[in-house]
Amino acid sequence: MTKTIELKVFGMTCDDCVRHVTNGLKDASGVQDVSVSLKDGMAIVRTNDETNPEELPKLDVFKGQYRAQLRSVKDD
């Protein structure tokens, strides 16, 4: 079973920011797919059941310029 996790991402200003956040999320354990929108300031992350959604905003990518807030978690 998979989960779809929605994060609000703060601090992104350009396409390089989107790439950096995308790559930082993809490095997390259990992440299967990531879609980041600069326009909406959102990240949609598909993960397996091993991933704790509460841990995603604590990833290293969100310890500097960027910050993330958990918005929703849906079981697929």
C-alpha positions as CSV (number, residue, x, y, z in Angstrom):
1,M,0.0,0.0,0.0
2,T,1.2,3.5,-0.7
3,K,0.5,7.0,0.7
4,T,0.1,10.3,-1.0
5,I,1.5,13.1,1.2
6,E,1.0,16.8,0.5
7,L,3.5,19.3,1.8
8,K,3.3,23.1,1.7
9,V,6.8,24.3,0.8
10,F,8.1,27.7,1.8
11,G,11.2,29.5,0.4
12,M,11.2,28.4,-3.2
13,T,11.8,31.2,-5.7
14,C,13.0,29.5,-8.9
15,D,13.3,26.2,-10.9
16,D,16.6,25.4,-9.2
17,C,14.8,25.5,-5.9
18,V,12.2,23.1,-7.2
19,R,15.0,20.7,-8.4
20,H,16.7,21.0,-5.0
21,V,13.6,20.2,-3.0
22,T,12.6,17.4,-5.4
23,N,16.0,15.8,-5.1
24,G,16.0,16.2,-1.3
25,L,12.6,14.5,-1.0
26,K,13.5,11.7,-3.5
27,D,16.5,10.8,-1.2
28,A,14.1,10.0,1.7
29,S,13.6,6.3,2.5
30,G,10.5,4.8,0.9
31,V,9.7,7.7,-1.4
32,Q,8.5,6.5,-4.8
33,D,7.6,9.7,-6.7
34,V,7.8,13.4,-6.1
35,S,6.1,16.3,-7.8
36,V,6.9,19.9,-6.7
37,S,5.1,23.0,-7.9
38,L,6.8,26.4,-7.6
39,K,3.5,28.1,-8.6
40,D,1.5,26.4,-5.8
41,G,4.4,26.1,-3.3
42,M,3.4,22.4,-2.9
43,A,5.0,19.0,-3.0
44,I,3.1,15.8,-3.6
45,V,5.0,12.8,-2.4
46,R,4.1,9.1,-3.0
47,T,5.6,6.8,-0.5
48,N,5.4,3.2,0.7
49,D,4.0,2.4,4.2
50,E,7.4,2.5,5.8
51,T,7.6,6.3,5.4
52,N,6.5,8.4,8.4
53,P,4.9,11.5,6.9
54,E,5.7,13.5,10.0
55,E,9.4,13.0,9.2
56,L,9.4,14.6,5.7
57,P,9.4,18.2,6.9
58,K,12.4,17.3,9.1
59,L,14.6,16.3,6.2
60,D,17.9,18.0,5.6
61,V,16.6,19.8,2.5
62,F,14.2,21.8,4.9
63,K,16.9,22.9,7.4
64,G,18.1,25.9,5.4
65,Q,16.4,28.1,2.9
66,Y,13.3,25.9,2.6
67,R,10.7,24.9,5.1
68,A,7.9,22.4,4.8
69,Q,4.6,21.9,6.5
70,L,2.6,18.6,6.4
71,R,-0.9,19.3,4.9
72,S,-2.5,15.9,4.2
73,V,-1.9,12.2,4.1
74,K,-4.0,9.8,2.0
75,D,-3.8,6.0,1.8
76,D,-3.9,4.9,-1.8
